[in-house]
Amino acid sequence: MGLINCPDCNKEISDSTEQCINCGCPVKKVQKEQDYQNANQNVKDIQSHPVMIKFNEYKALCEAEIAENRRKNDKLTIPSLIFAIPAIILFVMMILTIARPDDDIVKTVSLFGFIGFFIPTIILFSQSKKLDDRNKYLLADIQKTKNTLPKEVLDIIKTKDKLDNQRKYEALSSLSSSSPKCPTCGSANVQKISGTSRVISTGLFGLGSKKIGKTMECKNCGYTW
């Protein structure tokens, strides 16, 4: 355990304390914010490094191509389904008519119809997979290129990424803790009791309705409060 100076009153306090015992300053919170600001500034400072300029240019090109590939892939989704669904239906029809020797016309129509829809389906799915594979390669190559940066540059980026992840986790934790929870079972799977639900319950059970005067209901254990 060591001693540090409070950022507000400048008095010595333990480096493990969350709050200054002298002035009440939230020391840990202030220190985290300062670390985050320092990390941001360090990242800004290295942007002029020749290696970082080259990396950022390459990353921007890759991200632009990834976005374009995703847009193309989205456009392939509906055509793929248009051909895939009839192909599946015709395939099922073809299987069902195999044991029926008197259904040669249906078999022939099903077979050629299946082939006619199946081939475009394969072509479209193949194009979609190529775009996905290309994006996976680009993302992996960005990370690979990033790992070749000088150690001092990479350490700054990793520190910033770590602090960003901590902030996201704390934000999610704060959101989760602020959500209403069932006082009985502790579940967050709760919902507000609607006026319609309260009226129906009162109409069916009268004064025995458990929803009278209540605003929330737990969908896990059924408790109302």
Secondary structure, DSSP 4 states (H G I P E B T S, - for coil): --EEE-TTT--EEETT-SS-TTT---HHHHHHHHHHHHHHHHHHHHTTSHHHHHHHHHHHHHHHHHHHHHHHHHHHHHHHHHHHHHHHHHHHHHHHTTT-TT-HHHHHHHHHHHHHHHHHHHHHHHHHHHHHHHHHHHHHHHHHHHTTS-HHHHHHHHHHHHHHHHHHHHHHHHHHHHS---TTT--S-EEEPPHHHHHHHHHHHGGG-TTTT--EEETTT--B-
